Structure formats: structure tokens, C-alpha cells
Amino acid sequence: MPDYRPRKSLFNPELRRRGIYVLPNLLTTAALFSGFFAIVQAMNGRFEIAAVAIFIAMVLDGLDGRVARLTRTQSAFGAEYDSLSDMVSFGAAPALVVYAWALKGLGKFGWIAAFIYCAGAALRLARFNTNIEVIDKRYFQGLPSPAAAALVAGLVWVLLDNDWTGQEAAWYAFVLTIFAGVTMVSNIRYYSGKDINLRKSVPFMMIAAIALGFALVSSYPPGVLFTLFLTYALSGYVIAFFNWLDRRKKLARKA
């Protein structure tokens, strides 16, 4: 008889525990609330608040996994709950926010772009769950859904902060939304940062770099955050291009 248990609980012994731990799941619930809050604010026409809420969800989503690993409170329930929360916060919420603000005026092109993004997020999360034990944990396969959400929300935030209307930004939002959706389901590799061990001591320069990063973000949050995530989204393509060139050179030497 086939076993229909989630794949993560089958292969990862740390996730076989069935307990429901308060702290990491509380953070996941907070991330879910932030995504839901973003949708509500978009429905009320408060798009800047909606964009900020998506960024808050991204921070909380980054914390819940780290906290679970540090406190050894990982569980199959937490892994599945986190995926469902991600679909709301980084799939449905960004798609609805950018659609309501800019894409609605494009008619069918607008909702098609929003759906491509939403479907991309769902497929990205499903692929991540099924490949979690067979991929190199140092890299993500495709753009992570939180980064894609930050890219779309960042565009909304930075353009609103510079007094753009949704009508003026419509085609820019259209291109970026499709780019984010397609990149999530691509095979482009992105550095994950999961090889960083928070239990070990770190060089002083890393602490200085983190402090500098906070200073830069606080100087102009919408512009700096959007630039950072756009750079991250493009970095995968740049690395893939150089890898392709390297393979071409190796083949040329063998010929």
C-alpha cells in the first residue's frame, strides 16, 4: 500500500517529529498574518502599507526556519505550515497587490501576468518540497519565492514613494511580474546562505558589513531594498551565463 506521508517527513529524520512547537510556528503565523494583511490593505487601496507588510512577512519567514533549527524544534507540521504560509505571503499577496495597483488597467494582460506569478510561486514551493533531500542546500533552484515577492513589492513601494501612479507603472509592473514568476520555476541557481552556521564565531568584518547593510537600508528603505533584490534576481542569470561560457571553453579545448 503506498505511503502518502509528506516527502519531507519520509526522508528527513529531524522532520519526523509530530509535535507542534510554539515558537517557530508562532513566527510562521505572524508571517501568514502579514501576507493576509497585505491583501486587505491592497483591497483598501493602501498599497504602500501592503508592500511593507510583504517585506515584514519575508523577515518573519526567514526567522522561523532559523529559530526551529537553532532550538531543534523542526517538525513535519512546521515544514508544511511554512509552505502554506509562503503561498499566501509570497504567492497570492504580491500578485494581488501588484494587480490591484498597476496591472488591473491592462485588462486580460494584467490578470494573466498576476496569474503567471502566482502559479510560479505555487510550482516553486511544490518543487522545493519534493526536491529538498536531493539538491545542493547551498543553492536554490530558481528564484526563492520570498525574494520574488520582495522584488514585486519593492517595485510597488519604490514607485509609489516617487509619486508614480499605477497607470504609469503598468507595463513596468507587467514585465517584472512575469520575470519574477518565470524565474521562480527556472533552473537558475541562487545562493541560499544555508551554509552559514550561526552557532560558530564569525569574523569582525562580517558584523561590520551587517551594520553597514542596516545603515544603507535605513537611509532609503524602498530604493535600497528594491535594488538589493533586483541585483539578487539578476545574479543568478549572470552566474549562469559565466558557467555557460566556461562549459563552451572546456568543450572547445576537448575538440
N, C-alpha and C positions, 0 to 999 in steps of 0.2 A: 504493500500500500504506500503511495507516495507521501512524502513528508512535506507539509505545506507551511512549516515554520519559516519565518523570515530568514533570508540567506545569511544575514549578519550574525544571527544567533546560532546558526549551524556551524559557522567556521571560526568565529572569534570567541575563545573561551571566556574572555573578560566580559562579553556581552550576554552570556548565557544566564546571568543572574536575573531573576524575575522581579526583584524588589523595585519599588518606586521611591527614588531618593529625592528629598525635598529640595536641596539647594540647586543642583543643576536644572531640575525640571521647573523650579521657580523662575530661573533666568530664561528658560525656553518659553514659559508662559508670558513673561514680560516682553520677549521679542515678538511673540504672536500678537499680543495686545498692541504693540507699536505698529505692526503691519495693519491690523484692523483699524486702528486709529487713523492711519494714513488714508485708508479708503474712505472713512467717514468724513475726514477733513476735505478730501477731494470732492466728495459729493456736496459739501457745503461751500465749495469754491475757495477754500483756503489752501492753495496749492503749495505755498512756501512751507507752511507748517507740515503738510503731508510729506514733502520731500525730506524735511528734517527728521520726521518720525521714522522714515525708512532707514536713514543713517543710524538712528538710535537702535533700531532693530538689528542692524548689522553688527554694532558693537556688542549688544547683548548675546547675539548668536555666536560671536567669537569667544565670549566668556564662558558660555555654558559647557562647551566641549572641553575647554582648558580646565575649568573647575572640576568637571567629572573625572578627568584624567589625574589631576593633582590630588584629589581626595579619594581616588579609587572607587568612585560611585557610578561607574559606567553600567549600563543595563540595556537589554534589548528594547524595553519600553522607552527609555530615553532616546535611543537612536531613532526609533520610528516616530516618536513625538516630535523630535527635532526636524525630521524630514517634512512632516505635515506643516509644522510652523514655518519652515523655509518656503514652502509652496505658497502660503498666504503672504508672507512678508516680502519675499523676493521674486515671486511669480505673479500673483494676482494684483498685489498692491501697486507695484511700479507700472504695470500695464494699464491699470485703471486710472492712475494719476496722470500719466502722460497722455492717455486717450482723452480724458475729460478736459485737460488743459490745452493741448495742441492738436491732437490727431482727429478729434471729432469733426472739425471743419473740412477734413479731406474726404468725407463720405466713406465709401467702402474701402478705399485705400487705408484710411485711418484705422478702422477696426481690424483689417487684415494684418497690418503691422503690429497692432497690440496683441492679436492672437498669436502671431509668429513668436513674439517674445514670450508670451505665457506658455505656449506649447514647448518652446525651447527650454524654459525653466523646469517644466514637468519632466521632460525627457532627460535633462541633465541630472536631475535628482534621482530618477529611476536608474539611470546608468551608473551613477556613483554608488548607489546602494548595492547593485548587483556585482560591481567590479571592485568593491572595497578591499577584497583579500588578494587580488591578482595584479594590482597596479603598483607602481613605484610611489610610495607615500610622500616622497619629496616633491612630487609634481601632481597637479590636477590635469585631468584630461578634459579639455575645454575650459572656457572661462567660468569660474565659480559663480553660482547664482547670486551670492551677496555682492560680489564685485560688479556683476551686470546690473543689479538693482541700483548700486551706488552710482554707476555710470549714467543711467537713465534719470534717477532722482537728482543727480548732480547737475545735469543739463537743465532740468526744470528750475532748480534752485538758483543757479548762476545767471540764467537769462531773466528770471523774474527779478533778481537783485539788480539787474541792469535795465529794468523797465521795459523788457520785451513783452509783447502780447503773445498769446498762444497762436494767433493767426500769423504773426511774423515768424514765429519759430516752427511752424507746422512741418515744413519739408526737412529742416534740420533734425527735428524730433523723429520724423519718419525714417530717415536714413540711420540714425543712431539706434533707434529701437530695433530695427531689423538686424543691424550689425551685432547688437548685443545678443539677440535671440539666436542667430545663426552661429555665433562664436561659442555660445554655451554648448552646442551639440557638435562642435567641430572636434578634430583630434589634435588641435593645437595644445601644446603643453605649457602650463603656467606653474611657476614656483609656488609651493604650498606653505613653506615655512614650518612644516610639521617636524622637521629635524632639529628645531631649536628646543633645547632642554631647559625649562625654566627652573629646574632643581639645581642646576650647576651654576657656578660663578661665571660672570660674563666680563669681558674687558671693559675698562672705564670708558673707552671711546664709544662703546655701544650705548651706554647710559647717556653720554653727551649727545649722541646722534638722536636718541629718542627725545631728549629735552629740546633739541633744535627742531625736530619734527613737530612737537606740540606748539612751539613758538611760531612756526610758519603757518600751521593750520589756524591758530588763533588770530593771526594778522588779517586774514581774509578767508574765512571758512569755505564759502561756496566755491570760490575760484580755485583755491589750493586743493580742496578735496576732488573737485571735478578733474583738475589737471593730473592729480596723482592716479586716479582710477582710469583715466583715458590712457595715460602712459603705461599702466599695467596691462590694459586690454591690448594695446599695440605691441607690447613687449613680446608676447607670445608669437606674433607674426614675424617680428624681427629675428627672434631666435630660430624660428622655423626656416626662414629664408637663409640664414647663415649655415644652418645644418644641411639644407638642400645644396648650397654651394659646396660645402665640404664633401658631400657624397658625390657630387659631379667631379670634383678634383680627384677623389680616390678612384672613381671609375675610369677617368682619363689616364691615370697612372698605370692601371691594370691593362688598358687597351694597347 
